[in-house]
Amino acid sequence: MNRLFFVMFFILSSFVVNAQYEVQITYQNQVDSVVYFRLCTFDEKLYLSKDTIRFSKGKAKIVEPKSIFGGIYYLYFPISKKRIYLSLDDSDRFSLSLNGKHLLDSAICTSEKNKVFIQYQIKENEFAFLDSQYQALVRTGKATLKGRETLFLEKAKTLSEIRKNALVRLNKQSSLYLYFNTLNQIDEYSPSKKNYLARDVFIEKFALRSPKLYFSPALKPILYEYLSSYPLIADSVMSAIDVVMRKVDCKSKSYVNVFNYFANILQNSSIQQNTKGYINFIDTYLLQSTCKPFSKAKQTEYLEIYTQYELLNKVELITDIQLKDSSGVFQSLSSFSKMYTYSVICFYDPECQHCEALIPELHGIVKRVNEIKNFKVGIFAICNTDESKRSDWLKFITHHGLSDNYMHVILGNEKKVRESYLAYSNPMFYLIDQQGQFIMKKTNIGAINRFLLRGN
């Protein structure tokens, strides 16, 4: 009898110990009948689905029987389009009470660290209007890096102060402590392309192999700030990537996300010689590496881009483009380029926010060069959409006054042009000479400006 009692006690106590977290949720005056419970990974967009919560009489329970590393989770309310972030670590048990549509304001939580986290989110939401203001500046082409820093200065100071005060009270082993401390270290760092020591010190502050760091929205911001301290040249960016890749465990969950982030970065036309950088990256960390954590589909995707970039790098002369202008007449890139010392091939979408800012900037650069230099530059502008956006295309041209030294054409259904020039994103720029020879491929307007101003 005593032995049976001991066995039963052991089973029951094991169940209690293994319940690594338990959250009791009460939701009155529900707006959302279903709520999704998710675990952050890498940044604010990526997540692991953990549970779908359906309330019974306004109540629900989230239980995890397995041991966890700890991290930043969130409840997503699909009808309200809102999130409530929670810090969860082993053995956490607390209740959360919500009411109506004002979820954060109504939240009552018995977890001390999550009380702090909820108040932090309330304060963060008070600054949400700044994001709308900045997006309006982006659309009008008035957004600058310095202007963004000024606009968000008060927000950054306020949130940083809240985090600093919280760190005094939080358990240093908790996922919220790690998250807040990481954000403060990022805020305190000012990327400099000349201060090599500071960037080395910065990246050494973070345990990039830590699962708890991966299970938060903070890993990507670390990589972004670190890369920002390097010149936008493929060789320099690859130096930064090499440092990070040595610090990330191939067998960890974060490796795939870090790899994918760098692969996307090296396709960005803001980086000079980005096609060569991407080829080097795939050669080093996929083709020559013994680390193979990717699915066959993902590996094929990387290699398809790799093949396209290799082909593009080997091509010295343009593939002629013949597309219809606004009058429906076919126009030739080869014929157009012969009229100018240099021509910019520009792919854009009139509804793209970056295009809204960069195309007028390119227009100003070319106009200035044509005024001060003894050579002429033309722009072969390709609306990278189908005919359904024809009216938006024509409005864009008129609104920005894109008339002198231009040839405006629309891509329509000409997929071969998009494939030949890898124009899968907007805007995209190439620079060619009068003979149709490439000078710059998949480049940016800053590099074009520097080249043209140095020209004779």
N, C-alpha and C positions, 0 to 999 in steps of 0.2 A: 504493500500500500504506500509506504513511504517512497519506494522507488518510483512508482507511477506518478506520485505527486511531484517528485523531483523532475521527471521527464516533461510533464505538463508545464511546470514552472519554467523550465529551460526553453521550451518552444515559445511560450507566450513572451518571455523576456527578450528572446532573440528577435521576435517580431517588432517589439517596441524599439529596441536598439537600432534595428535596420531601417526603421522609418526615418530617413535622413532629413526630411523636412515635411512639415504639415502646415498648410495654410487654410484656415476656415474663412470663407467669404460670405458675407451677407450683402445682398443687393436689393434695396427697396426702390419702388417706383421705376422698375426696369425700363430702359430704352432698348437695350440689346438683349435678345433672348439667348444668344450664344456669344461666348467670349473665348478668344484663343489665347492660350498660355504658351509663351515662346522664350527661348534662351538666346540672348545676343551672341553673335560670333563675328569677330573681326571689326565690324563697324555698325552703324545704326540701321543699315539696310538688310544685312544678312542675319539669319536666325535659324535655329533648330526648332521645329514644332514639337512641343512637349505634351500638350493636352488640349482637348476641346471641352470647354466647360458649359454644361447645361444646368441651369438652376432649377431646383425643386423647391417651390414655395419661397423663392428668393434666397435660397442657401445652396452652397456648394463647398466641396472640400478638394484640395489638391494634396496628394500624398506621393512622395517619392520613396520607394523602399530601398533603393540602391544608394551606395555612397556616392557623393558628388564632390567635384573639385571646388565648387562654389563659383558664383558668377552673377552677372546682371541679367535678370529675366524681365519680361513685361507681359502685362495683360493687354490684349488688343481688342477693342470694342469696334466691330466692323460697321455698325450703323452710325455710331457717334463719331467714327474715324479718330478715336483717341487712344492714347496709351497711358498706362501707369507702370512705371519701372519699379522693380523690387530687387533688393540684394538678398540672395539666398546662399547660405552656407550649411554645412553639415549640422544636423540636430536643431535647425531652426523650427520653431513652432510658434505661430502667432495667428491672430485673427485680423481681418480687414473688413470694415463696414463701408458700403458705398450707397449713395442715394441719388436717383434721377440722372440728369444729363451733366450736372456739374461734378464730375467724378472726383477730380483731385481736391476741389474745395470741400467736398462732403466727406472725404476719406478720413476714417478713424482707424488707426492701426495700433496694435499692442506691442509691436516690435519697435524698440527705441531707435535702432539704426534706420529703419524704414520710415519712421516719423520724420527723421532728418531728411531722408531721401525725398519724401513726398513734399515737404516744405521747399526743398531745393527746386523741385520740378515746378511748383507753383510760381516761384520767383522767376524761373527760366521762361515760363509761359508769358510772363508780364512783358518780356522783351520780344515777343514773337512778331510784333509789328515791324521791327527792324529788318527782318528777313524780307518782308513785302516791299519795304522801301528800297532795299538793295536790289531786289529783282527788277524793280521799276527803273533803277539806274542802269542795270545791265541791258534792258530792252531799248533804252534810249542811247546806249553807247557812252554813257557818262561815268560808268563804274571804273574805278581805279583801285589798285591795291592799297595805296595810302588812304584813299577815301573810305575804303571798307574798314580799315583799322580804326579810323576816327569815328565812324558811325557806330561800331561795335565796342568802343572803348569802355563806356559806362557798364555795358552788359558784362564784359570780361572782368572788370574790376569787382563788380558786385558779386558775381558768381564765384570768383576766386576767393573772395573774403569769406563767403559762406562755407566754402570747402575747407579753408584753413581753420576756421573755428570748429568745424565738425571733426577734423582730424585729431584734435585734442581729446575728444570724447570717444571716438570710435576704437574698437578693437583692431590692432594693427594686422591681425590675421584675416580680417573680414574682407570680402570681395568689394564692399563699398569703400573701405579704406584704400585699397589698391587702386580702385577706379578714380576716386577723388584726388589721391596723391599723384597719379599719373597725369591727370588733367592739369594740375598745378605745375608740374614739371614741364609740361608742354607749353603752358602759358608763359612761364618764366624764360623760355628759350627764344632767342631772337636769331633766326637763321642768318648766317653770314657766309658768303662764298670765299671770304678771305681768312676767317678765323677757323683754321683747321683743327686747332686744339679743342675749341668749344664744341664742335660737332662730334668729335671723338668722345668727349666727356658725356655729351648728351645721350648718345646711343648706348653707352655703357651703363646708364642709369636703369635700363629696363631689362628684365629677365624675359627675353623674347620667347623662350621655351616654356614659359609658365602657362599652364592650361587656364588658370584663373584670369590671366591677362587676355588670352584668346577669347574667353567667354565674357567679353565686355565690348562696348563700342569703341575702345581706346587704342587697339592695335594699329588700325589703319592711320589714325591721326599721327601716331609716332612716326610711322614710315614716311608720311607726307612731309612732316616737319624736317625730318632728316634729309630727304631728297632735296628739299628746298634750299639746303645749304651748299648744293653743288651746282655748277654751271649747267645750263640746258644744252649740253652737248653729249652725244651718246656715250663716248668714252668715259666722261666724268660720271655720268649717271650710272654706268656699269660698275665703276669703282665703288659707289655707294651700295649698289645691289649686291656686289660680292661680299661686302662687310656684313650685310644683313643675312644673306643666305648661309653664311658660315655659322650664324647664331641661331638658325631655325632648324629644329630637328626634323629630318626627312620623314620620320615615322609619326610625327605629331599631326593633329587635325589642322593646325594652322598653316602647315607647309603649302597645301594646295591653294589656300586663299592668298597667301603672300606671293606665291608664284604667279597666280592669275593677275594679281594687282600689278606686279612688275611687267608682265606681258602686255597689259593694257597701257601702262605708262609709256612703254617703248614703241607703241603705235601712235603716240600723240605727236602731231606735227609741230608742236611747240619745241620739241627737242630736235636739234640739228642732227642730221645723219641718223634719224630714228630707224630707218629701214635696216641699216647696217647694225645698229644696236640690237634690234630685235633678232636678227640672224645670229649674232654673237651670243645672245642670251639663250636662245633655243639650242644652239650648238653645245653650250657649256652645261646647261642645267636640264636638258632633256635628252639630246642625242648622245652625248658623251657621259652622262651621269648614270650611275648604278641605281639611283633613286627613281623609282617608277610608281608613284602613288596615284597616277591618273587613270581614269576610265579610258577605254579604247576610243570612245567618241570624243572625249576632250583632247586626247593626244592627237587624234586626226585633225581636229579643229586647229590646234597650234601649228601642226605641220603643213596644213593647207595655206595658212598665212605665210609661213616660212618659205614655202615654194614660190608663192606670189611675189614676195619681197626679193627673193633671189633673182627671179626673172626680171623684175623691175630694175634691180641694180645693174644687171648686165646690159640693159637697153640704153643706148646713148642718144638715139634720135627718137623724136616723138612718133607715136602712131597717130596718123591723121584723124581728126575728128570732123565729121560732117553732120551738122544738126540744123534744125529749122530755127530761123529767127522769129521775131514777133509778127512778121508779115507772112510767115509760112515758107520763106525761101531758104534753101539749104546754104549754109555758110561753112567754109573750110578753115580749119585751124592753120594748116600749112600756108594757105594764101594770105591769111591775116598776119601771120608772123613775119612774112616777108616785107611788110610795110613798116616794121618797127625794129629798132636795134635789139630791144628785149620785149618779151611778152610774158605777162602773168596769166597762167591758166588757173581759173578760179571756179571751184565747185561750191555751190551754196544752196540753202533752202530759205525762201523768204520768211518762213515761220520759225526759223532757228534763232534763238536768243543770241548765241555767239555771233551768228552771221549779222544780226541786227547791229552789233557793235563793231565787228571787224571789217565788214565790207566798206562802210563809209570811211574807216580809218585807212584802208588800202587805197581807196579813191583819193584821199588827201595826200598820201605819200606819193602816188604816181603823178598827181597834179603838180606837186611841189618839184619833183624831179624833172618833169617836163619843162618847168619854168626856169630852172637854174642850170640844167645840164645841156650840153650840146648834142644830146641824142634823145630819141623819143621812145617812150614805153607805152605799150598797149595792154589792154585787159580783155582776154577772151573769157567772158563770164558765162558759166553754164549753170542754169537753174536745174539743180539735181533732184527734180521731181517729175511726176507724170503730168499730162495735159490737164488734169483736173484742178491743178493749182495755177492755171494760166493767169487768172485775174489777179491773184495774190502776187504773182511774179511781176506783172506789168505795174501794179501799184507800188511795189518795192522799188523798181527802177525809177519811177517818177518821183516818189517821196524823197529818195536820197539824191536825186539829180545825177544819176549815173549815165552821162551822155557822151562826153568827150573821150575819144580814143578807146571806145568800147566796141565789142561785138557781143550782143546778147543773144544767147540761144537756149533752148530748153531740151533737156535730156529725153523726156518722154519714156519710151520703152526700149531705148538702146542700151541693153544690158552689157554689150561688149565694151562700150566706152567706159562704163563704171568698173568693169573687171580689169581693163587695161591700165586704168589709172588708180585702181584701188580706192575709188571714191565712195566708200561705204559709210562715211561720216562727213559732217559739214561743220565749218567750211574746210576746204582742202585747197592747197596752193602749190603750183609748180612754176618755176621760172625757166624760160628757154631763150635762146638767142635767135638771130634772124634766119639762121640755117635750120632751125628746128631742133637744135641740140640742147639736151637738158643741161642746165646749170645747177638747179636745185630741184630735188624731188621731195614731195610730201613735206614741204617746209612751212615756215610761219612768216607773217608779214614783218616781224622785227628783223629777221635774217635778210629778207628781200630788201628792206629799207637800207640796212647797212651796206649791202652789196651795191645797190644802185647809187648811193651817195658817194661810195668810193670810186665809182666808174668815171671815165673821162668824158 
